[in-house]
Amino acid sequence: MLMHMDTRTIPQSTTAAFFIQSVIAFGASLAAAIVGMLYLPMDPWQRGFIGITILFLTSSTFTLSKVVRDRQEQAQVMARIDEARVERLIADHDPYTHNKTNAA
């Protein structure tokens, strides 16, 4: 009999408070950067440069977080596949299921 260890990962969900804090922090920092860009004494080309920088930084932050999440999910899937292969090898090569009449 093969003993199966339950090694499923527990879904890691964030709390509502952490989610709200993250959204507020992101919104506040983006708003502060935009207000600074609009009201600081700068030439128009400098204002445009800062605006494009804010836009690029924001979009690359979302892209980076997606890539990190995708790699983590891929690593979990690969670990599950490897675990299933090992369990199958163990199940296929169980020494207690061999025919004992040949040994006598």
The first five atom37 places (N, CA, C, CB, O) and aatype in JSON, in Angstrom:
{
  "aatype": [12, 10, 12, 8, 12, 3, 16, 1, 16, 9, 14, 5, 15, 16, 16, 0, 0, 13, 13, 9, 5, 15, 19, 9, 0, 13, 7, 0, 15, 10, 0, 0, 0, 9, 19, 7, 12, 10, 18, 10, 14, 12, 3, 14, 17, 5, 1, 7, 13, 9, 7, 9, 16, 9, 10, 13, 10, 16, 15, 15, 16, 13, 16, 10, 15, 11, 19, 19, 1, 3, 1, 5, 6, 5, 0, 5, 19, 12, 0, 1, 9, 3, 6, 0, 1, 19, 6, 1, 10, 9, 0, 3, 8, 3, 14, 18, 16, 8, 2, 11, 16, 2, 0, 0],
  "atom_mask": [
    [1, 1, 1, 1, 1],
    [1, 1, 1, 1, 1],
    [1, 1, 1, 1, 1],
    [1, 1, 1, 1, 1],
    [1, 1, 1, 1, 1],
    [1, 1, 1, 1, 1],
    [1, 1, 1, 1, 1],
    [1, 1, 1, 1, 1],
    [1, 1, 1, 1, 1],
    [1, 1, 1, 1, 1],
    [1, 1, 1, 1, 1],
    [1, 1, 1, 1, 1],
    [1, 1, 1, 1, 1],
    [1, 1, 1, 1, 1],
    [1, 1, 1, 1, 1],
    [1, 1, 1, 1, 1],
    [1, 1, 1, 1, 1],
    [1, 1, 1, 1, 1],
    [1, 1, 1, 1, 1],
    [1, 1, 1, 1, 1],
    [1, 1, 1, 1, 1],
    [1, 1, 1, 1, 1],
    [1, 1, 1, 1, 1],
    [1, 1, 1, 1, 1],
    [1, 1, 1, 1, 1],
    [1, 1, 1, 1, 1],
    [1, 1, 1, 0, 1],
    [1, 1, 1, 1, 1],
    [1, 1, 1, 1, 1],
    [1, 1, 1, 1, 1],
    [1, 1, 1, 1, 1],
    [1, 1, 1, 1, 1],
    [1, 1, 1, 1, 1],
    [1, 1, 1, 1, 1],
    [1, 1, 1, 1, 1],
    [1, 1, 1, 0, 1],
    [1, 1, 1, 1, 1],
    [1, 1, 1, 1, 1],
    [1, 1, 1, 1, 1],
    [1, 1, 1, 1, 1],
    [1, 1, 1, 1, 1],
    [1, 1, 1, 1, 1],
    [1, 1, 1, 1, 1],
    [1, 1, 1, 1, 1],
    [1, 1, 1, 1, 1],
    [1, 1, 1, 1, 1],
    [1, 1, 1, 1, 1],
    [1, 1, 1, 0, 1],
    [1, 1, 1, 1, 1],
    [1, 1, 1, 1, 1],
    [1, 1, 1, 0, 1],
    [1, 1, 1, 1, 1],
    [1, 1, 1, 1, 1],
    [1, 1, 1, 1, 1],
    [1, 1, 1, 1, 1],
    [1, 1, 1, 1, 1],
    [1, 1, 1, 1, 1],
    [1, 1, 1, 1, 1],
    [1, 1, 1, 1, 1],
    [1, 1, 1, 1, 1],
    [1, 1, 1, 1, 1],
    [1, 1, 1, 1, 1],
    [1, 1, 1, 1, 1],
    [1, 1, 1, 1, 1],
    [1, 1, 1, 1, 1],
    [1, 1, 1, 1, 1],
    [1, 1, 1, 1, 1],
    [1, 1, 1, 1, 1],
    [1, 1, 1, 1, 1],
    [1, 1, 1, 1, 1],
    [1, 1, 1, 1, 1],
    [1, 1, 1, 1, 1],
    [1, 1, 1, 1, 1],
    [1, 1, 1, 1, 1],
    [1, 1, 1, 1, 1],
    [1, 1, 1, 1, 1],
    [1, 1, 1, 1, 1],
    [1, 1, 1, 1, 1],
    [1, 1, 1, 1, 1],
    [1, 1, 1, 1, 1],
    [1, 1, 1, 1, 1],
    [1, 1, 1, 1, 1],
    [1, 1, 1, 1, 1],
    [1, 1, 1, 1, 1],
    [1, 1, 1, 1, 1],
    [1, 1, 1, 1, 1],
    [1, 1, 1, 1, 1],
    [1, 1, 1, 1, 1],
    [1, 1, 1, 1, 1],
    [1, 1, 1, 1, 1],
    [1, 1, 1, 1, 1],
    [1, 1, 1, 1, 1],
    [1, 1, 1, 1, 1],
    [1, 1, 1, 1, 1],
    [1, 1, 1, 1, 1],
    [1, 1, 1, 1, 1],
    [1, 1, 1, 1, 1],
    [1, 1, 1, 1, 1],
    [1, 1, 1, 1, 1],
    [1, 1, 1, 1, 1],
    [1, 1, 1, 1, 1],
    [1, 1, 1, 1, 1],
    [1, 1, 1, 1, 1],
    [1, 1, 1, 1, 1]
  ],
  "atom_positions": [
    [[0.84, -1.17, 0.0], [0.0, 0.0, 0.0], [0.89, 1.24, 0.0], [-0.96, 0.0, 1.22], [1.78, 1.38, 0.83]],
    [[0.64, 2.1, -0.92], [1.43, 3.31, -1.04], [0.82, 4.41, -0.19], [1.54, 3.75, -2.52], [-0.35, 4.75, -0.34]],
    [[1.64, 4.96, 0.69], [1.18, 6.07, 1.52], [1.36, 7.36, 0.72], [1.96, 6.12, 2.89], [2.46, 7.65, 0.24]],
    [[0.32, 8.1, 0.59], [0.38, 9.35, -0.16], [0.43, 10.52, 0.82], [-0.84, 9.48, -1.12], [-0.48, 10.72, 1.62]],
    [[1.5, 11.27, 0.73], [1.6, 12.47, 1.56], [0.91, 13.61, 0.85], [3.09, 12.82, 1.87], [1.13, 13.83, -0.34]],
    [[0.1, 14.32, 1.54], [-0.6, 15.45, 0.97], [0.31, 16.67, 1.04], [-1.95, 15.72, 1.7], [0.49, 17.26, 2.1]],
    [[0.89, 17.03, -0.1], [1.83, 18.15, -0.13], [1.28, 19.31, -0.95], [3.17, 17.7, -0.7], [2.05, 20.12, -1.48]],
    [[-0.01, 19.4, -1.05], [-0.59, 20.52, -1.79], [-0.26, 21.82, -1.08], [-2.12, 20.35, -1.94], [-0.21, 21.89, 0.15]],
    [[-0.03, 22.84, -1.88], [0.27, 24.14, -1.29], [-1.03, 24.81, -0.87], [1.05, 25.03, -2.27], [-2.06, 24.69, -1.53]],
    [[-0.95, 25.5, 0.22], [-2.1, 26.24, 0.72], [-2.19, 27.53, -0.09], [-1.98, 26.52, 2.26], [-1.21, 28.26, -0.2]],
    [[-3.36, 27.82, -0.64], [-3.47, 29.07, -1.4], [-3.13, 30.27, -0.53], [-4.89, 29.23, -1.98], [-3.66, 30.44, 0.57]],
    [[-2.24, 31.09, -1.04], [-1.81, 32.25, -0.28], [-2.63, 33.46, -0.73], [-0.28, 32.51, -0.46], [-2.34, 34.06, -1.77]],
    [[-3.62, 33.79, 0.03], [-4.43, 34.95, -0.32], [-4.09, 36.09, 0.62], [-5.95, 34.6, -0.26], [-3.79, 35.9, 1.8]],
    [[-4.17, 37.28, 0.06], [-3.9, 38.45, 0.88], [-5.18, 38.86, 1.6], [-3.34, 39.61, 0.03], [-6.28, 38.6, 1.13]],
    [[-5.0, 39.5, 2.71], [-6.16, 39.98, 3.45], [-6.72, 41.22, 2.75], [-5.79, 40.3, 4.92], [-6.03, 41.87, 1.97]],
    [[-7.96, 41.52, 3.04], [-8.59, 42.7, 2.45], [-7.87, 43.97, 2.88], [-10.08, 42.77, 2.85], [-7.72, 44.9, 2.09]],
    [[-7.42, 44.01, 4.13], [-6.72, 45.2, 4.63], [-5.4, 45.42, 3.88], [-6.45, 45.07, 6.13], [-5.06, 46.56, 3.56]],
    [[-4.66, 44.35, 3.61], [-3.4, 44.48, 2.89], [-3.65, 44.92, 1.45], [-2.62, 43.15, 2.91], [-2.91, 45.74, 0.91]],
    [[-4.69, 44.37, 0.83], [-5.03, 44.76, -0.53], [-5.38, 46.24, -0.59], [-6.2, 43.91, -1.05], [-4.9, 46.97, -1.46]],
    [[-6.23, 46.69, 0.33], [-6.64, 48.1, 0.36], [-5.44, 49.0, 0.62], [-7.72, 48.33, 1.44], [-5.3, 50.05, -0.01]],
    [[-4.56, 48.6, 1.55], [-3.37, 49.4, 1.84], [-2.48, 49.49, 0.61], [-2.58, 48.78, 3.02], [-1.91, 50.55, 0.33]],
    [[-2.34, 48.4, -0.13], [-1.52, 48.41, -1.34], [-2.09, 49.32, -2.41], [-1.38, 46.99, -1.89], [-1.36, 50.08, -3.04]],
    [[-3.4, 49.26, -2.6], [-4.05, 50.12, -3.6], [-3.91, 51.59, -3.21], [-5.55, 49.74, -3.74], [-3.62, 52.43, -4.06]],
    [[-4.13, 51.9, -1.94], [-4.01, 53.29, -1.48], [-2.57, 53.79, -1.63], [-4.46, 53.42, 0.0], [-2.35, 54.91, -2.08]],
    [[-1.6, 52.96, -1.27], [-0.2, 53.36, -1.38], [0.18, 53.59, -2.84], [0.73, 52.3, -0.76], [0.87, 54.56, -3.16]],
    [[-0.26, 52.71, -3.73], [0.04, 52.88, -5.15], [-0.61, 54.15, -5.68], [-0.44, 51.65, -5.96], [0.03, 54.94, -6.38]],
    [[-1.88, 54.35, -5.35], [-2.58, 55.54, -5.82], [-1.97, 56.82, -5.29], [0.0, 0.0, 0.0], [-1.84, 57.8, -6.03]],
    [[-1.6, 56.83, -4.02], [-1.01, 58.03, -3.41], [0.35, 58.35, -4.04], [-0.86, 57.85, -1.9], [0.64, 59.51, -4.32]],
    [[1.16, 57.34, -4.26], [2.48, 57.6, -4.84], [2.37, 58.05, -6.29], [3.36, 56.34, -4.75], [3.1, 58.94, -6.72]],
    [[1.45, 57.45, -7.05], [1.26, 57.87, -8.43], [0.7, 59.29, -8.49], [0.33, 56.89, -9.17], [1.14, 60.1, -9.31]],
    [[-0.26, 59.59, -7.63], [-0.85, 60.94, -7.59], [0.2, 61.97, -7.19], [-2.03, 60.98, -6.61], [0.25, 63.06, -7.77]],
    [[1.04, 61.65, -6.21], [2.07, 62.6, -5.78], [3.07, 62.86, -6.9], [2.81, 62.05, -4.54], [3.5, 64.0, -7.1]],
    [[3.43, 61.82, -7.64], [4.36, 62.01, -8.75], [3.74, 62.87, -9.85], [4.79, 60.65, -9.32], [4.41, 63.73, -10.42]],
    [[2.46, 62.64, -10.14], [1.8, 63.42, -11.19], [1.62, 64.88, -10.75], [0.43, 62.8, -11.54], [1.84, 65.8, -11.54]],
    [[1.22, 65.09, -9.5], [1.07, 66.46, -8.99], [2.41, 67.18, -9.02], [0.49, 66.46, -7.55], [2.49, 68.35, -9.4]],
    [[3.47, 66.48, -8.62], [4.8, 67.08, -8.67], [5.19, 67.43, -10.09], [0.0, 0.0, 0.0], [5.78, 68.49, -10.33]],
    [[4.87, 66.56, -11.03], [5.2, 66.82, -12.42], [4.44, 68.04, -12.94], [4.89, 65.58, -13.29], [4.98, 68.83, -13.71]],
    [[3.2, 68.19, -12.52], [2.37, 69.29, -13.04], [2.7, 70.63, -12.4], [0.92, 68.97, -12.81], [2.61, 71.66, -13.07]],
    [[3.08, 70.65, -11.12], [3.21, 71.92, -10.41], [4.65, 72.37, -10.13], [2.49, 71.83, -9.12], [4.86, 73.51, -9.73]],
    [[5.63, 71.51, -10.33], [7.01, 71.96, -10.13], [7.4, 72.88, -11.28], [7.99, 70.74, -10.05], [6.97, 72.69, -12.42]],
    [[8.23, 73.89, -10.99], [8.64, 74.8, -12.07], [9.64, 74.12, -13.01], [9.26, 76.1, -11.48], [10.82, 73.98, -12.69]],
    [[9.13, 73.7, -14.16], [9.97, 73.01, -15.15], [9.61, 73.5, -16.55], [9.8, 71.46, -15.05], [8.54, 74.05, -16.78]],
    [[10.53, 73.27, -17.45], [10.24, 73.52, -18.86], [9.31, 72.42, -19.37], [11.55, 73.58, -19.71], [9.25, 71.34, -18.79]],
    [[8.6, 72.69, -20.46], [7.68, 71.66, -20.99], [8.37, 70.35, -21.36], [6.97, 72.2, -22.2], [7.81, 69.27, -21.15]],
    [[9.59, 70.42, -21.9], [10.25, 69.17, -22.28], [10.63, 68.36, -21.04], [11.51, 69.46, -23.13], [10.61, 67.13, -21.08]],
    [[10.97, 69.03, -19.94], [11.27, 68.33, -18.7], [10.0, 67.7, -18.12], [11.9, 69.3, -17.67], [10.03, 66.57, -17.63]],
    [[8.91, 68.42, -18.2], [7.63, 67.9, -17.73], [7.24, 66.66, -18.54], [6.52, 69.0, -17.83], [6.77, 65.66, -17.99]],
    [[7.43, 66.73, -19.85], [7.15, 65.58, -20.72], [8.03, 64.39, -20.39], [0.0, 0.0, 0.0], [7.56, 63.25, -20.36]],
    [[9.31, 64.66, -20.14], [10.22, 63.57, -19.78], [9.8, 62.89, -18.48], [11.66, 64.11, -19.65], [9.77, 61.67, -18.4]],
    [[9.46, 63.69, -17.48], [9.01, 63.13, -16.2], [7.71, 62.36, -16.39], [8.82, 64.26, -15.15], [7.54, 61.29, -15.8]],
    [[6.79, 62.88, -17.2], [5.53, 62.19, -17.46], [5.74, 60.83, -18.12], [0.0, 0.0, 0.0], [5.12, 59.84, -17.72]],
    [[6.59, 60.79, -19.13], [6.88, 59.51, -19.8], [7.58, 58.56, -18.84], [7.74, 59.74, -21.06], [7.32, 57.35, -18.87]],
    [[8.47, 59.08, -18.01], [9.15, 58.24, -17.02], [8.16, 57.64, -16.03], [10.21, 59.06, -16.28], [8.26, 56.46, -15.7]],
    [[7.22, 58.43, -15.56], [6.2, 57.92, -14.63], [5.37, 56.84, -15.31], [5.29, 59.07, -14.13], [5.1, 55.79, -14.72]],
    [[4.96, 57.09, -16.55], [4.16, 56.11, -17.29], [4.94, 54.81, -17.49], [3.74, 56.68, -18.65], [4.4, 53.73, -17.27]],
    [[6.2, 54.91, -17.92], [7.02, 53.72, -18.16], [7.29, 52.97, -16.86], [8.33, 54.11, -18.82], [7.25, 51.74, -16.85]],
    [[7.58, 53.69, -15.79], [7.83, 53.04, -14.5], [6.6, 52.29, -14.01], [8.27, 54.08, -13.46], [6.71, 51.18, -13.5]],
    [[5.44, 52.9, -14.17], [4.19, 52.25, -13.74], [3.92, 50.99, -14.56], [3.01, 53.22, -13.87], [3.61, 49.94, -13.99]],
    [[4.04, 51.08, -15.88], [3.76, 49.9, -16.72], [4.79, 48.8, -16.5], [3.72, 50.3, -18.2], [4.44, 47.63, -16.5]],
    [[6.05, 49.16, -16.32], [7.07, 48.13, -16.1], [6.92, 47.48, -14.73], [8.46, 48.73, -16.24], [7.29, 46.32, -14.56]],
    [[6.39, 48.2, -13.75], [6.12, 47.61, -12.44], [5.06, 46.53, -12.54], [5.67, 48.69, -11.44], [5.21, 45.45, -11.97]],
    [[3.98, 46.8, -13.28], [2.94, 45.79, -13.47], [3.48, 44.59, -14.24], [1.74, 46.39, -14.22], [3.17, 43.45, -13.92]],
    [[4.3, 44.84, -15.26], [4.88, 43.74, -16.04], [5.79, 42.89, -15.18], [5.65, 44.29, -17.25], [5.73, 41.66, -15.24]],
    [[6.63, 43.52, -14.39], [7.54, 42.78, -13.53], [6.78, 41.92, -12.52], [8.47, 43.74, -12.8], [7.14, 40.77, -12.3]],
    [[5.75, 42.47, -11.92], [4.99, 41.68, -10.94], [4.31, 40.49, -11.6], [3.95, 42.56, -10.23], [4.2, 39.44, -10.98]],
    [[3.84, 40.64, -12.83], [3.22, 39.53, -13.55], [4.25, 38.45, -13.87], [2.56, 40.03, -14.84], [3.97, 37.26, -13.73]],
    [[5.44, 38.85, -14.3], [6.49, 37.88, -14.62], [6.91, 37.11, -13.37], [7.71, 38.59, -15.24], [7.09, 35.89, -13.43]],
    [[7.07, 37.8, -12.26], [7.44, 37.13, -11.0], [6.37, 36.13, -10.6], [7.66, 38.16, -9.87], [6.68, 35.01, -10.21]],
    [[5.1, 36.53, -10.69], [3.99, 35.63, -10.34], [3.96, 34.42, -11.28], [2.65, 36.39, -10.41], [3.76, 33.29, -10.82]],
    [[4.14, 34.65, -12.58], [4.12, 33.54, -13.54], [5.25, 32.55, -13.28], [4.22, 34.07, -14.96], [5.05, 31.34, -13.37]],
    [[6.44, 33.05, -12.95], [7.56, 32.15, -12.65], [7.3, 31.34, -11.39], [8.86, 32.94, -12.5], [7.65, 30.16, -11.33]],
    [[6.71, 31.95, -10.4], [6.4, 31.23, -9.16], [5.37, 30.15, -9.43], [5.89, 32.2, -8.08], [5.51, 29.03, -8.93]],
    [[4.34, 30.46, -10.21], [3.33, 29.45, -10.55], [3.93, 28.33, -11.37], [2.16, 30.09, -11.31], [3.58, 27.16, -11.17]],
    [[4.83, 28.65, -12.3], [5.47, 27.63, -13.12], [6.33, 26.71, -12.25], [6.32, 28.28, -14.22], [6.35, 25.5, -12.47]],
    [[7.04, 27.26, -11.29], [7.86, 26.44, -10.39], [6.99, 25.51, -9.57], [8.7, 27.33, -9.47], [7.37, 24.36, -9.33]],
    [[5.81, 25.97, -9.14], [4.91, 25.11, -8.38], [4.38, 23.98, -9.25], [3.75, 25.92, -7.81], [4.27, 22.84, -8.78]],
    [[4.05, 24.27, -10.51], [3.55, 23.24, -11.42], [4.65, 22.21, -11.69], [3.07, 23.86, -12.75], [4.38, 21.01, -11.68]],
    [[5.87, 22.66, -11.92], [6.97, 21.73, -12.18], [7.24, 20.86, -10.96], [8.25, 22.5, -12.57], [7.54, 19.67, -11.11]],
    [[7.14, 21.41, -9.77], [7.35, 20.62, -8.55], [6.26, 19.56, -8.42], [7.36, 21.53, -7.31], [6.55, 18.44, -8.01]],
    [[5.04, 19.89, -8.76], [3.95, 18.92, -8.7], [4.14, 17.81, -9.72], [2.6, 19.6, -8.92], [3.87, 16.64, -9.42]],
    [[4.61, 18.16, -10.92], [4.86, 17.14, -11.94], [5.97, 16.21, -11.49], [5.23, 17.8, -13.3], [5.85, 14.99, -11.62]],
    [[7.06, 16.77, -10.95], [8.16, 15.94, -10.45], [7.69, 15.03, -9.32], [9.31, 16.82, -9.97], [8.08, 13.87, -9.26]],
    [[6.86, 15.56, -8.44], [6.34, 14.75, -7.33], [5.48, 13.61, -7.85], [5.53, 15.63, -6.36], [5.56, 12.49, -7.33]],
    [[4.67, 13.87, -8.85], [3.82, 12.82, -9.42], [4.67, 11.74, -10.08], [2.83, 13.41, -10.45], [4.34, 10.56, -9.99]],
    [[5.75, 12.13, -10.74], [6.65, 11.14, -11.37], [7.3, 10.25, -10.32], [7.73, 11.86, -12.2], [7.38, 9.04, -10.5]],
    [[7.76, 10.86, -9.24], [8.4, 10.08, -8.17], [7.4, 9.12, -7.55], [8.99, 11.0, -7.1], [7.72, 7.96, -7.3]],
    [[6.19, 9.59, -7.3], [5.16, 8.71, -6.72], [4.84, 7.56, -7.65], [3.89, 9.5, -6.4], [4.61, 6.43, -7.19]],
    [[4.81, 7.82, -8.94], [4.52, 6.74, -9.9], [5.67, 5.74, -9.92], [4.28, 7.31, -11.31], [5.43, 4.53, -9.97]],
    [[6.91, 6.22, -9.9], [8.05, 5.3, -9.86], [8.01, 4.42, -8.62], [9.37, 6.09, -9.9], [8.26, 3.22, -8.7]],
    [[7.69, 5.02, -7.5], [7.62, 4.25, -6.25], [6.48, 3.24, -6.33], [7.42, 5.18, -5.04], [6.64, 2.1, -5.91]],
    [[5.35, 3.65, -6.86], [4.2, 2.74, -6.96], [4.48, 1.6, -7.94], [2.95, 3.5, -7.4], [4.07, 0.47, -7.69]],
    [[5.17, 1.89, -9.04], [5.48, 0.85, -10.03], [6.55, -0.11, -9.55], [5.92, 1.49, -11.33], [6.62, -1.24, -10.03]],
    [[7.37, 0.31, -8.63], [8.46, -0.53, -8.16], [8.29, -0.88, -6.69], [9.81, 0.18, -8.38], [9.24, -0.82, -5.91]],
    [[7.1, -1.24, -6.31], [6.81, -1.62, -4.93], [7.32, -3.04, -4.7], [5.27, -1.53, -4.63], [6.83, -3.97, -5.34]],
    [[8.3, -3.26, -3.81], [8.89, -4.6, -3.62], [7.92, -5.6, -3.0], [10.12, -4.5, -2.74], [8.16, -6.8, -3.08]],
    [[6.86, -5.15, -2.4], [5.92, -6.06, -1.74], [4.89, -6.64, -2.7], [5.22, -5.35, -0.63], [4.13, -7.53, -2.32]],
    [[4.86, -6.17, -3.93], [3.88, -6.69, -4.88], [4.46, -7.72, -5.82], [3.28, -5.56, -5.67], [3.73, -8.25, -6.66]],
    [[5.77, -8.03, -5.73], [6.37, -9.02, -6.61], [5.86, -10.42, -6.26], [7.91, -8.97, -6.51], [5.45, -10.68, -5.13]],
    [[5.89, -11.29, -7.23], [5.44, -12.67, -7.04], [6.46, -13.4, -6.17], [5.25, -13.4, -8.42], [7.62, -13.53, -6.57]],
    [[6.06, -13.88, -5.0], [6.97, -14.51, -4.05], [7.15, -15.99, -4.35], [6.45, -14.33, -2.63], [8.01, -16.62, -3.73]],
    [[6.4, -16.56, -5.26], [6.54, -18.0, -5.55], [7.8, -18.29, -6.33], [5.33, -18.51, -6.33], [8.29, -19.42, -6.27]],
    [[8.37, -17.33, -7.06], [9.59, -17.55, -7.81], [10.8, -17.65, -6.88], [9.8, -16.43, -8.81], [11.79, -18.29, -7.24]],
    [[10.73, -17.05, -5.73], [11.86, -17.06, -4.8], [11.97, -18.38, -4.06], [11.74, -15.93, -3.81], [13.05, -18.7, -3.56]],
    [[10.91, -19.17, -3.97], [10.93, -20.4, -3.19], [11.41, -21.58, -3.94], [9.6, -20.69, -2.68], [11.47, -22.68, -3.4]]
  ]
}
